[in-house]
Amino acid sequence: MTVFRINPAVADTFPDTLIAVVTATGLRGGEPWPATAAALEDLEAQLAGGAWQPADENDPRIEAWHAAYRSFGTNPRRIRPSVDALGRRMVKKGTLPRINPAVDSYNSVSVRHGLPAGAFDLDHVTGDVDIRHADGTETFTPLGEPGTTETPKPGEIIYTDATDVLTRHWNHRDAHRTRVTEASTHVAFVLETVAATRDGHLLKTAADELQTLIEPHCERSTVHHLSPAHPDTTV
């Protein structure tokens, strides 16, 4: 069992935070996920036809994350929130990346709803997961760069376990160690907002949509929510 926990200092600084943790056990990432493939193709077709486009930095959902990043000393136009970077990439290329079905599922939900999303292979997480400010002593190995070690700046918001940092700048980039692959069988997917009063309903809809994509391809899935009022959950 793994506890996900919002540190009190983060809860005090961002009192309108709401995080959905969607877990999957017995995940089968190597089989076809036709609903996920269709979701990606639908978004790309809507973009190509001009019926829809991803939220950009003028959208209130993205503006809220830019403000959050600036508050802990990160320039959001240089180091962008994940959903902002994903949407910009989609507009430029006309497509979303195909990584593996689990990652493709949260990417499609993220860009459709304008909310940051990520995931951790829980079999590679050590101890509990804390969402807290960095103190400057932590280490981080970026996704796709197993030979690289970074040190988050003091005050930067991070996800971290007992070993090292899982995500820098709150949701900018995930760690290599806990990346989700086709072989991952026990996964926690995360969706986030710092404006729950306005976007909490959207986050819950997105979490339900993600669970719907996951459920046919796992033995069991659950949805948990974290907020300053309920700052920890066991998954």
C-alpha positions, 0 to 999 in steps of 0.5 A: 500500500502507498500513501499519497499525501499533500504536505500542509505547507502546499495545502496552505499555499494552494488551498483550492487544490484537488488531485484525483489518483486513479489506480489500476492493478493487474494492468495489461498494457501490452494488449490493444486498447481500442477505446484509447486509440479512438479517443486520440484519433477523435481529438486529432480529427477535431483539431484538424477540422477546426472544431476544437483546440487544446487549452493555451496559456490564455485559458483560465485552466492553464493560467492557474498553473502558470501562476502556481509555477511563478509562485514557487520560482519557476518560469512557466514559459520556459518550463511549462506545465505538462498539459500546456506543453502537450497542447502546444505540441499537439497544435504544432504537429497535429497529433498526440504522441503514441507511447503505450496505451496507459500513457496515451490514455492519460495524455488524451484525457489531459489535453481534452480537459486541459488538466495536467496528468501523469502516472507512476509505476507503483512497483517502482515507488519506495515508501509513500508519496509526498507532494511538498516543497523541495529543500534543495537536497533531493535528486531527480533523474528525468524520464528518458535520461537515466544517466542524468541527475538534477537537484530541484531548487528549494521551494519548488513543488515536487512529488517525492518518495523515500528514494528521490523525486518523482516529478519536478515543478509539480507536474512538468516532468516525471522521473525515469525510475517510476515511468509507466511502460507496457510491462507496468501492472500496478499504476497510479494515474494523477490528474490535478487542478489548483482551481477546484472551486471552478474546475473540480467538476471537470477534474472528476469528469476527467478521472471518470473518463480515464477510469473508463479507458483503463477498466477493460484492461485491468483487474481492478481500478479505483479513484481517490481524491486529495485536497487540503481538507483530505490531504492523504489517501492510501492506494 
